[in-house]
């Protein structure tokens, strides 16, 4: 007589597994099993060269609450692993400390305390450092070693700005090590010579030539890479000069829902709140002319049977791929610059779509009565950048009226 036995699943075997947060390590998960109605959390760690699995019950059946518990559980593990015996901390390799620092930044990102682009920068700029001296004890990283890395980066053709990002990465890791008492002091950092490369802007006269040339190409129905230059391009140019936005990602991803028309008794402007930005995501106030330009854009799209709902894009809405849309704008603008003979500034600076933002800020410095702090805040940049990249273009002759003005 033959009997057949059916293998039964162990009641403690996970039957449902889900990741806690896409921004956190994939080895931090939540799971359920037949033996308990609660969610459990599990984390597989390889920090400091050790392989260890942490598990704990969340004591809750609610997935949302369980994720909150798991995030705190992960924070406690990071803290626990940092607090290794002093003798071990003193001999930690640079790459181990870098990983601890990076994990901390990822955790901050999951709590939306930092810009997601910051995390990418921390990772990518750190790779060159890890390759150079990741296997050295962090206490041996000094001025000489760091300076040697800078020299190698320069030899390989890296720009001063890229080397500066690498330097920031090293400094941040060393500050973290000092805070955690892994090192007793932060070594001196070599200086990096700064060379600014501001984009050319358009003077008031050049701006008029730019608009005139655009209108001419529209009448000629000039096509660039299967896209015809239309009034939409003209509206794009004037919109950019009146809103202080960055072409990418601000204008590229701009939707109608991001724009509010404000028309009060003594104030008329567009209040623009983009979903993402290169720096801070504060609302931007446009010039008064921005209202009319935006209304013209909407009218243009409606006339050409293009969508203008809240979720639709303001420029080239027919392109769902926004990188493709932006590339089309760049090509058309380049054609306009070439036709207008404005590809380069009088100082030899190559112009691009970003020159429109440069022009918007420079016009306020040249013709407006606004301080650098207010202008920088509205343009979502810093006063230092205003002075280095924008005000540097303006000569004393251009500012003569302001220099000779008196307060009322």
C-alpha positions as CSV (number, residue, x, y, z in Angstrom):
1,X,0.0,0.0,0.0
2,X,1.4,3.4,-1.0
3,X,0.6,6.6,0.7
4,X,1.2,10.1,-0.7
5,X,2.2,12.9,1.6
6,X,1.6,16.5,0.7
7,X,4.3,18.9,1.9
8,X,2.9,21.6,4.0
9,X,4.2,25.2,3.9
10,X,5.9,26.2,7.2
11,X,3.6,28.6,9.0
12,X,6.6,31.0,9.5
13,X,7.4,31.2,5.8
14,X,6.6,34.6,4.3
15,X,3.6,34.5,2.1
16,X,3.4,38.2,1.1
17,X,6.4,40.4,0.8
18,X,6.5,44.2,0.0
19,X,9.2,46.8,-0.1
20,X,9.0,49.5,2.6
21,X,10.1,52.4,0.4
22,X,11.6,52.6,-3.1
23,X,14.1,55.1,-1.8
24,X,15.3,52.8,1.0
25,X,17.4,49.6,0.5
26,X,15.6,46.8,-1.3
27,X,16.6,44.4,1.5
28,X,14.3,46.3,3.9
29,X,10.9,44.6,3.5
30,X,7.6,43.9,5.1
31,X,6.1,40.4,5.0
32,X,3.2,38.4,6.4
33,X,3.1,34.7,7.4
34,X,0.4,32.3,8.4
35,X,1.6,32.1,12.0
36,X,0.7,35.7,12.7
37,X,-1.9,38.3,11.6
38,X,0.7,41.1,12.0
39,X,3.1,42.5,9.5
40,X,6.8,41.7,10.1
41,X,9.8,43.7,9.0
42,X,13.2,42.3,7.9
43,X,16.4,43.9,6.9
44,X,19.5,42.2,5.5
45,X,22.7,44.2,6.3
46,X,26.2,43.9,4.9
47,X,27.5,47.1,6.6
48,X,31.1,47.0,7.8
49,X,31.7,43.8,6.0
50,X,29.3,41.8,8.2
51,X,26.3,39.9,7.0
52,X,23.4,40.0,9.3
53,X,19.6,39.7,9.2
54,X,17.3,41.7,11.5
55,X,13.7,40.8,12.0
56,X,10.9,42.2,14.1
57,X,7.1,42.2,14.4
58,X,5.4,45.5,13.7
59,X,2.5,44.5,16.0
60,X,0.0,46.0,13.5
61,X,-2.2,44.6,10.7
62,X,-2.3,48.0,8.9
63,X,0.3,48.2,6.0
64,X,0.7,52.0,6.3
65,X,1.5,51.8,10.0
66,X,3.8,48.9,9.4
67,X,5.8,51.0,6.9
68,X,6.2,53.7,9.5
69,X,7.4,51.1,12.0
70,X,9.8,49.6,9.5
71,X,11.4,52.9,8.7
72,X,12.0,53.6,12.4
73,X,13.3,50.0,12.7
74,X,15.8,50.7,10.0
75,X,16.9,54.0,11.6
76,X,17.6,52.1,14.9
77,X,19.7,49.5,13.0
78,X,21.8,52.3,11.4
79,X,22.3,53.9,14.8
80,X,23.2,50.5,16.4
81,X,25.7,49.7,13.7
82,X,27.3,53.1,13.9
83,X,27.9,52.7,17.6
84,X,30.5,49.9,17.3
85,X,33.3,49.7,19.8
86,X,35.7,52.7,19.7
87,X,38.7,50.5,18.6
88,X,36.7,49.4,15.5
89,X,35.5,52.9,14.6
90,X,39.0,54.3,14.6
91,X,40.1,51.8,11.9
92,X,37.1,52.1,9.6
93,X,37.8,52.2,5.9
94,X,36.8,55.3,4.0
95,X,34.3,53.3,1.9
96,X,32.6,51.9,5.0
97,X,32.1,55.4,6.4
98,X,31.0,56.7,3.0
99,X,28.3,53.9,2.9
100,X,27.1,55.0,6.4
101,X,26.9,58.6,5.3
102,X,25.1,57.6,2.1
103,X,22.6,55.5,3.9
104,X,21.8,58.4,6.2
105,X,21.2,60.7,3.2
106,X,18.9,58.1,1.6
107,X,16.9,57.9,4.8
108,X,16.6,61.7,4.8
109,X,15.4,61.5,1.2
110,X,12.7,59.0,2.2
111,X,11.5,61.6,4.7
112,X,11.6,64.2,2.0
113,X,14.1,66.3,3.8
114,X,16.5,66.7,0.9
115,X,16.2,67.2,-2.9
116,X,16.3,63.8,-4.7
117,X,19.0,65.2,-7.0
118,X,21.2,65.6,-4.0
119,X,21.1,61.8,-3.4
120,X,22.2,61.1,-7.0
121,X,25.0,63.7,-6.7
122,X,26.2,62.1,-3.4
123,X,26.3,58.7,-5.1
124,X,27.9,59.6,-8.4
125,X,30.5,62.0,-7.1
126,X,31.4,59.5,-4.4
127,X,32.3,56.8,-6.9
128,X,35.5,58.6,-8.0
129,X,36.6,59.0,-4.4
130,X,35.9,55.4,-3.5
131,X,38.0,54.3,-6.4
132,X,40.9,56.5,-5.3
133,X,41.1,55.8,-1.6
134,X,38.0,53.9,-0.5
135,X,40.2,51.1,0.9
136,X,42.2,53.4,3.1
137,X,41.4,53.9,6.8
138,X,39.5,57.2,6.9
139,X,41.9,58.6,9.5
140,X,44.7,58.4,6.8
141,X,42.8,60.6,4.4
142,X,44.6,63.9,4.5
143,X,45.4,67.1,2.5
144,X,48.1,65.3,0.4
145,X,45.9,62.4,-0.6
146,X,42.9,64.6,-1.5
147,X,45.1,67.0,-3.5
148,X,46.5,64.0,-5.4
149,X,42.9,63.0,-6.3
150,X,42.2,66.6,-7.6
151,X,45.3,66.5,-9.7
152,X,44.2,63.1,-11.3
153,X,40.7,64.5,-11.9
154,X,42.2,67.5,-13.7
155,X,44.5,65.3,-15.7
156,X,41.5,63.3,-16.8
157,X,39.7,66.4,-18.1
158,X,37.1,66.8,-15.4
159,X,35.8,70.4,-15.1
160,X,36.4,72.5,-12.0
161,X,32.7,72.3,-11.2
162,X,32.8,68.5,-11.3
163,X,35.9,68.4,-9.1
164,X,34.1,70.8,-6.7
165,X,31.2,68.3,-6.4
166,X,33.8,65.6,-5.6
167,X,35.3,67.9,-2.9
168,X,31.9,68.5,-1.4
169,X,31.4,64.8,-1.2
170,X,34.7,64.2,0.6
171,X,34.0,67.1,3.0
172,X,30.5,65.8,3.9
173,X,31.9,62.3,4.6
174,X,34.7,63.7,6.8
175,X,32.2,65.9,8.7
176,X,30.0,62.9,9.2
177,X,33.0,60.9,10.5
178,X,33.9,63.8,12.9
179,X,30.4,64.0,14.2
180,X,30.4,60.2,14.8
181,X,33.8,60.5,16.6
182,X,35.4,58.2,14.0
183,X,38.1,60.9,13.4
184,X,39.4,63.5,15.9
185,X,39.6,66.3,13.3
186,X,38.7,67.3,9.8
187,X,41.8,67.7,7.6
188,X,42.4,70.8,5.6
189,X,41.0,70.7,2.1
190,X,42.9,71.8,-1.0
191,X,41.3,74.8,-2.7
192,X,39.9,74.5,-6.3
193,X,40.3,77.4,-8.7
194,X,36.9,78.6,-9.7
195,X,36.3,79.6,-13.3
196,X,32.8,80.9,-14.1
197,X,31.3,80.3,-17.6
198,X,28.1,82.5,-17.6
199,X,25.8,82.1,-20.6
200,X,25.4,85.1,-22.9
201,X,22.3,87.2,-22.4
202,X,20.4,89.5,-24.9
203,X,20.6,93.2,-24.6
204,X,17.3,95.1,-25.1
205,X,18.3,95.8,-28.7
206,X,19.3,92.2,-29.3
207,X,16.1,91.0,-27.7
208,X,14.1,93.0,-30.2
209,X,16.1,91.5,-33.1
210,X,15.5,88.0,-31.7
211,X,11.7,88.6,-31.6
212,X,11.7,90.2,-35.1
213,X,13.7,87.2,-36.5
214,X,11.3,84.8,-34.9
215,X,8.3,86.5,-36.5
216,X,10.0,86.4,-39.9
217,X,10.7,82.7,-39.7
218,X,7.1,82.1,-38.6
219,X,5.9,83.8,-41.8
220,X,8.3,81.7,-43.9
221,X,6.9,78.6,-42.2
222,X,10.5,77.3,-41.6
223,X,10.7,73.7,-40.4
224,X,13.4,72.3,-38.2
225,X,13.7,68.5,-37.8
226,X,10.0,68.0,-38.8
227,X,8.8,70.8,-36.5
228,X,7.6,74.1,-37.9
229,X,8.4,77.3,-36.1
230,X,5.1,78.8,-35.1
231,X,3.7,81.5,-32.8
232,X,4.1,79.1,-30.0
233,X,7.9,79.5,-30.2
234,X,7.5,83.3,-30.1
235,X,5.3,83.0,-27.0
236,X,7.9,80.6,-25.5
237,X,10.6,83.2,-25.9
238,X,8.6,86.1,-24.4
239,X,7.2,83.9,-21.7
240,X,10.7,82.9,-20.5
241,X,11.9,86.5,-20.4
242,X,8.9,87.5,-18.3
243,X,8.8,84.5,-15.8
244,X,12.4,83.9,-14.7
245,X,11.9,80.1,-15.1
246,X,14.6,77.6,-16.0
247,X,14.0,76.1,-19.5
248,X,14.5,72.6,-18.0
249,X,12.9,71.2,-16.0
250,X,10.6,74.2,-15.1
251,X,9.3,75.3,-18.6
252,X,9.7,71.8,-20.1
253,X,7.4,70.1,-17.6
254,X,5.1,73.1,-17.0
255,X,1.4,72.3,-16.9
256,X,-1.6,74.6,-16.9
257,X,-2.4,73.5,-13.3
258,X,0.9,75.0,-12.2
259,X,-0.1,78.5,-13.3
260,X,-2.5,80.8,-11.4
261,X,-3.5,84.2,-12.9
262,X,-3.6,86.9,-10.2
263,X,-5.3,90.1,-11.2
264,X,-5.8,92.4,-8.2
265,X,-6.4,96.1,-8.2
266,X,-2.7,97.1,-8.1
267,X,-1.1,93.7,-8.8
268,X,-1.2,91.6,-11.9
269,X,1.0,88.6,-12.4
270,X,1.3,84.8,-12.9
271,X,1.9,82.8,-9.8
272,X,3.8,79.7,-11.0
273,X,4.3,76.7,-8.8
274,X,6.2,73.9,-10.6
275,X,6.2,70.3,-9.5
276,X,9.9,70.1,-9.4
277,X,12.9,72.4,-9.8
278,X,16.7,72.3,-9.9
279,X,16.9,74.1,-6.5
280,X,14.1,75.1,-4.2
281,X,10.5,74.8,-5.3
282,X,9.2,78.2,-4.2
283,X,6.4,79.8,-6.2
284,X,7.6,82.3,-8.9
285,X,6.0,85.6,-9.6
286,X,6.1,86.7,-13.2
287,X,6.2,90.2,-14.8
288,X,2.8,91.7,-15.6
289,X,3.2,91.0,-19.3
290,X,3.3,87.3,-18.4
291,X,-0.5,87.2,-18.1
292,X,-1.1,88.3,-21.7
293,X,1.5,86.0,-23.0
294,X,0.0,83.0,-21.2
295,X,-3.5,83.8,-22.4
296,X,-2.1,84.0,-26.0
297,X,-0.5,80.6,-25.5
298,X,-3.9,79.1,-24.4
299,X,-5.7,80.8,-27.3
300,X,-3.1,79.4,-29.8
301,X,-3.6,75.8,-28.5
302,X,-7.4,76.1,-28.7
303,X,-7.2,77.5,-32.2
304,X,-5.1,74.5,-33.3
305,X,-7.2,71.9,-31.4
306,X,-4.5,71.2,-28.8
307,X,-5.4,70.2,-25.2
308,X,-5.4,72.9,-22.6
309,X,-6.7,71.1,-19.5
310,X,-5.0,71.4,-16.2
311,X,-3.0,68.2,-16.6
312,X,-1.8,69.3,-20.1
313,X,1.6,70.8,-20.8
314,X,1.9,74.5,-21.6
315,X,4.4,74.1,-24.4
316,X,4.3,71.4,-27.2
317,X,1.5,69.5,-25.3
318,X,1.3,67.0,-28.2
319,X,4.6,65.5,-27.0
320,X,4.2,63.2,-24.1
321,X,7.9,62.6,-24.0
322,X,9.1,65.9,-22.5
323,X,12.7,65.3,-23.4
324,X,11.7,65.1,-27.0
325,X,9.6,68.3,-26.7
326,X,12.5,70.2,-25.1
327,X,14.9,69.0,-27.8
328,X,12.5,70.4,-30.5
329,X,12.5,73.7,-28.7
330,X,16.3,73.7,-28.5
331,X,16.6,73.0,-32.2
332,X,14.1,75.7,-33.2
333,X,15.8,78.3,-30.9
334,X,19.2,77.4,-32.3
335,X,17.9,78.1,-35.8
336,X,16.4,81.4,-34.8
337,X,19.8,82.4,-33.2
338,X,21.7,81.5,-36.3
339,X,19.3,83.4,-38.6
340,X,19.5,86.5,-36.2
341,X,23.3,86.2,-36.0
342,X,23.0,86.1,-32.2
343,X,24.6,82.7,-31.6
344,X,27.4,84.4,-29.6
345,X,27.4,87.4,-27.3
346,X,29.8,90.3,-27.9
347,X,32.1,88.6,-25.3
348,X,32.2,85.4,-27.2
349,X,29.8,83.5,-24.9
350,X,27.7,80.8,-26.7
351,X,24.0,81.4,-26.3
352,X,21.3,78.8,-25.7
353,X,17.7,78.5,-24.5
354,X,19.1,79.2,-21.0
355,X,20.1,82.7,-22.2
356,X,16.4,83.6,-22.0
357,X,16.4,83.1,-18.2
358,X,19.7,85.0,-18.1
359,X,18.1,87.8,-20.0
360,X,15.1,87.9,-17.7
361,X,17.3,88.4,-14.6
362,X,19.6,90.8,-16.3
363,X,16.7,93.0,-17.5
364,X,15.6,93.3,-13.8
365,X,19.1,94.3,-12.8
366,X,19.3,96.8,-15.7
367,X,15.9,98.3,-15.8
368,X,14.1,97.3,-12.5
369,X,14.2,98.7,-9.0
370,X,14.7,95.4,-7.2
371,X,17.4,94.2,-4.8
372,X,19.5,91.1,-5.5
373,X,18.0,89.1,-2.6
374,X,14.4,89.6,-3.8
375,X,15.4,88.8,-7.4
376,X,17.4,85.7,-6.4
377,X,14.6,84.4,-4.2
378,X,12.0,84.8,-7.0
379,X,14.3,83.3,-9.6
380,X,15.0,80.4,-7.2
381,X,18.8,81.0,-7.0
382,X,21.2,82.7,-4.7
383,X,22.6,86.3,-4.5
384,X,26.0,84.8,-5.0
385,X,24.9,83.3,-8.4
386,X,23.2,86.6,-9.3
387,X,26.5,88.5,-8.7
388,X,28.8,85.9,-10.3
389,X,26.7,85.0,-13.4
390,X,24.3,87.8,-14.1
391,X,25.5,91.1,-12.6
392,X,29.0,90.5,-14.0
393,X,27.7,91.2,-17.5
394,X,26.4,94.7,-16.7
395,X,28.9,97.5,-17.3
396,X,29.0,100.8,-15.4
397,X,27.7,102.5,-18.6
398,X,24.6,100.3,-18.6
399,X,23.9,101.1,-14.9
400,X,24.5,104.8,-15.2
401,X,20.9,105.8,-14.4
402,X,21.0,103.7,-11.2
403,X,24.4,105.0,-10.2
404,X,23.2,108.6,-10.5
405,X,19.7,108.0,-9.0
406,X,18.5,109.4,-5.6
407,X,15.9,108.0,-3.2
408,X,12.6,109.9,-3.2
